[in-house]
């Protein structure tokens, strides 16, 4: 996030923040507006759809490829492929990779006074997950093995203790802040979080979680069908989405599995920021031998067939809830396609982030940067 102007004419787009102004958020992703994405994908089928989407949404390419596979299979009414069946563990692994990449590359850029040094990359030495584009694991067993290797590395090189014990000790936001301060000199993510904490824990934007997912399958289906109908009827809904008539936010702090405890935690910019670090540890601690039939998954995902040639797919990925909607033609090729990503919820011009920015003093760029980092845009964001 910088204060330099950047071009507005790329398909990826950008957001520009104006503290103390109305509107306080200006911008969009042009590729999502006016049905452009649907026209780009029209006539495509199979793996070609996933390849195109991963070239458009480069930061979370793996999630978009997975959603394309899932939604196309659901729309066609065919059995899910082996890759789609194994998607849950792959989703855990790739979300962990996305978190690490953001911590290594995005967090330092969002803290211009952080300084530079060897520790910027030294903390990643020995990490079993490459931060760049990686070949997908051969199968579910390989994905679980890589997650296990990530846990070993985190425990030995990063946390210096068992990850399960660490999670038990650091759940409290203030306890985590103390841990970050104590480890700031040796560990870049801890240094970033420690730098954010003094201001971030005082910022408490209004919170309304995006929660169409539900433990009750019937209620979840009904709510997802409502979202799917909006996607089908309103091509620009993906740029200005609302849930039950109001703006909503999505991120690691709004997971389905957090719903029982969500009301007991004071939501602040600090809790939104540290949720990513905590989730990285939770993903690494996942155990393939623990049945999930009777508990909410770490990251929920699924698909819903909506009729002949039409379907909705969803997954909880690094930045929040991702939805893909597709309409196939009579020959099984894409007729129309919509993607609703987390950034469009969080950077809605009337959302909680926009309201918090508008309430600032004009020129308060430090607070604006901290708030924007808490909501984690996946496109360029300037103040």
N, C-alpha and C positions, 0 to 999 in steps of 0.2 A: 504494500500500500504506500503510495507516494503522494507528494503534493504537486507533481509535474503533470501537465496536460498530456493526454494521449489521444490518438485518433478515435473518432466515433464511427467510422464506416466499416469496421470489420464485422463479420458475422458473429464472432464471439461476443462482441459488445463490451460495455463497461458500465460501472456506476460511479457517479460523482456525488460526494456528500457535502452538504452545506449546513454546518452547525448554526443554530440560531435562526434558520430561515424556513420558509414554507413555499414550495416543497423542500424538504431537507434531503431527499434522495431523488436524483434524476438519472435516468438511464434505463437500459434494457439490453437483452440479447436479441439482436435482429433476427437470428436464425429461427427463433421461436415464434415470431410474430407473423400475422397475415397468412398463415398456412404454409410458410416457406419450407419447413421441415417435411411436411407431408408431400409437397411437390418434389423436393429433393429425393425422397425415397420412393416415390410413385413408380410402380412397375418392378421394383426390386423384390427379391425373395431370398429365403435361406440365409446363408452366411454373409451374403453381400450386404444385407441390412445391418448386421452387427459391425461389419468392417466400416461402413459409411458412418455409422453413429460414433464409433470409437475415434474416427478422424475429426468429427465435429466436437465431441465432448472429450477432449484429450486427458483432462485431469483425472477423471473417473471412468476411463475407457472400459475397464474390466466390468464394471457394474452395468454399463449400457450394453455391452455385448451379451452379458448374461440375461438382462431383461429382454433383449431382442429375441434370443433363443426361446425364452419362456413364453413371451406373449404371442409369438408366431405359432408355436406348438399349440397353445391353448385356443387360438383363433381358428386353427385348422382342425381342431378336435382330434389330433393324433397323440399317441402316447409320448410322454416326455422322453427325450434322449437321455443317455447315460450321463452326459455332461450336465444336463439340467437337474437330474436327480441328485447329483453330487454337489450341486450349487451351494447348499448351506455351508459346508466346510470351506469351499473355495471363497465364499463371501466373507467368512471370518478372516481368512488369510489375506485376501486383497484389501479388506478394510484396515487391517493392521498395517499393511504396507502404505496405504494412503495416509494414515495417521502419522507414521514415521516420516513420510515424505514432507508432509505439511510442517511438522516440527523442525525438520532439518533445513527446509528451504524457505517456507513462508514466515515462520515465527520470527527469525532474525530480521527479515525485511520489514516486518511490522513494528519493530522496535529500533528506530533509527539511532537512538543513543546507547544501544547495547554494546557497541564496540565490536572489534574483530579479533581473531586470534586462532591459534591452532585448535582450541577446543571446539571451534565451530564444526569440525568434522571428526576430530579425534574420538568423540564419544561414540561414533558409529563403527569404530574398528571392530571387526569380527562379527558384525550383524549378519545373520543368515538370509535376510531379505534384501535383495537389490532394490534400490529406490527407483531405478528407471524401469522401462518396459521389460517385463520378464516373461519367459515362456510359462504358460500355465502348468501346474503339476499334472503328472500323467494320470493320476486317479485320486480318489479320496484318501487312500492310505498315504500317498506321497504328500498330500496337503496337510494331513495330520502330523506327519513326521516333521514337516517344515515348521508348523506351529509349535511342536515340542522343542525344536531347536531354538526357536525364538524365545521360548520361556527360559531355557537354559542360559541363553546369552543375557537376557534381561536380569536374571537372578545373579549371575556371576559378575557381569561387567557394569550393570546400570544400578540396580537396586541394592546389591550386596546383601540380599537376604531372600528368603522364600517369598514368591509373589503372593501366595495366598495370605501369608502373615502380613505382608506389606499392605494388602488391600484392607485387611481387618483393622490395621493401625491407622490408616490414612483416610478413611471414609469421611471423617469430619473435615469440613473446608478449612478451618483454622489449623488443624493438625497438619494437613497437607501443606499449608503455607509455611509452617515451621520447617517441615521436611525440605521444601524447595529452597528456603533460605540457607539451610545447613549444607545443601549439596550444590549450591549455585556455582561455586568456583570450579568444580570438576565436571559438571553436567550441563550442557547447553539448554535442554528443555526446562530443567529446574531453574536455570538462570532466567530464562524468558518468563516463566510463571512467577518467579519472585519479583521480577521487574514490574509485572502487571498488577500484582496483588494490591499494593497500597491504594491505587485508584480504583481498580476493578471491583474490589469487595464493597466499595461505597456506591456503586452504580447498580440500581435495581429497576431496570426497565419492566414495564408491565408484561406479564407472561400469560399467553394463551396458547397452550400446546396443541399442535395438530395431532388429532388422535382418532382417525377413522378406523385404525386397527383395534380389535377388541378380543378379549379372551372368549367371548360368546360368539361362536361361528356364525350364527344367524344374524346377530347385530352387525358383525363385521361385514358380512356380505351385503347387507342392506346399505351400510354407510359407503362402502366402496362402489356400489352401484350408483349412489348419488353422485359421487365424484366422477365416475365414468360418464354419466349423463351430461354433466357440465362440460367435460372434455369433448364429448361428441357434438354438443350443441353450440359451443362457443369457441371458435378457433383461437381467440386471444386470451382465453381463460388461463392458459399456461403462463402468460406474462403478468397477470394480475389476479392470482388465485385467492379465493376466500373459502372458509370452511364454516358451514351453517350460518352464512351471512356475515361472518366477521373475518378479519385477518388473523392468521395463526403463524406460529413459528415451529421449526423442526430442527433437530440436531441430536447429538448423542444423549442429551439430557431429557429428550422426549420419547425415548424408546418405549415400546409396549411393556417391556419387563419392568420399567421404572414406575408404571402407573400406581401401584399400591403405595409407594413411598413419596410420590412426587409432591404431594401437598405438605409434607412435613419438612421440606428443605426450602430455605429462603433462596429464591432464584436471583442471582446477580450476574454481572458480567464475569465475575471470578468463577462462579460455579459453572457457567457455560464454557469458559476457557479450560478449566481443569478437567471437565468431563471427558475430553479427548484423551488426556494422559491416563486417567483412570481406566477408560475403556480399552486402551492398548493393553493394559495389564490384565483386564478381564478376558480379552480375546486370547492372550497368550496362555492363560490359565485354563482354557477350555479343555475338556477331557472327552475323548471319543468313546470312552467306556461308561460314561454316565448317561443313562437313558434320559431323553428330553420329552418323552411322551406325556409326562405329568407336570411339566413346567414350561414356562414361556421361554422360547429360544433367545439366545444372546442377540441375534439379529433376525427379525421376522422377515419372511419372504413368501411369495406365492403368486397365483394367477387365478383369474376368474373368467370363464367363458361367458360372453354376454349375448350370444346368438350366433347365427351363421356368419362365419368369417370375422367376428368381432370379439376382442378380449381386452382385459386389463391385467397388467402384471405389476408387482411392487416389490421393493426390498428396502430394508433399513441399511443404508450405506454410510460412509464416513461423515458426510455433512448432514444427513437426515434421511427423510423418506423420499424415495425416488419412485415415480410412476410412469409406465409406458402404456399407451392405448393404441390399438391398431384396428383398421378395417381392411380386410382383404377383398379383392375382386373375385369374380366367379372362377378365375384361373388360379387362384391362390397367391397372386402377387399383391404387393402393397397398393391399396387404393388411397388410404390416408393414414397418417401416423402423428401422434402427439407425445411429447415428453414433458412431464412436469417435475422439475428438479428443485432441490431444497433452497437454492439461492433466490428463486422467484418468490417463495413464501417469506423468507427472512428479510429481503430487501424491498418488500412491497412499499410503495410510497405512502401508505396509510397504516403500516404495521407498527409494532412496538418499537423497533429500532428507529423508524422514521420519527415517531413521537418523541423518543428520548433525544434524538439529535436536534429536533426543533426546539426543545426546551433548553438547550445549551446557550451559553453566551456566544455571539458571533465571534469567530476566530478561535474558538476553543478546539484546536486541532488535536491536542493530546487526548482529550476525552473522546472525541469523535473516532480517532484511530483505535482506541481501546474498545469502544463499543463495536466497531466494525469487525475487529479481530475476534470478538466474542461470538459474532454471528457468522463469521468465516465464509466470505464470498468465494465462489469458484471462478470468477472472472476479475478482470482488472478493476481496482477500486481506488479512487483518488479523493483527497480531501481539499 
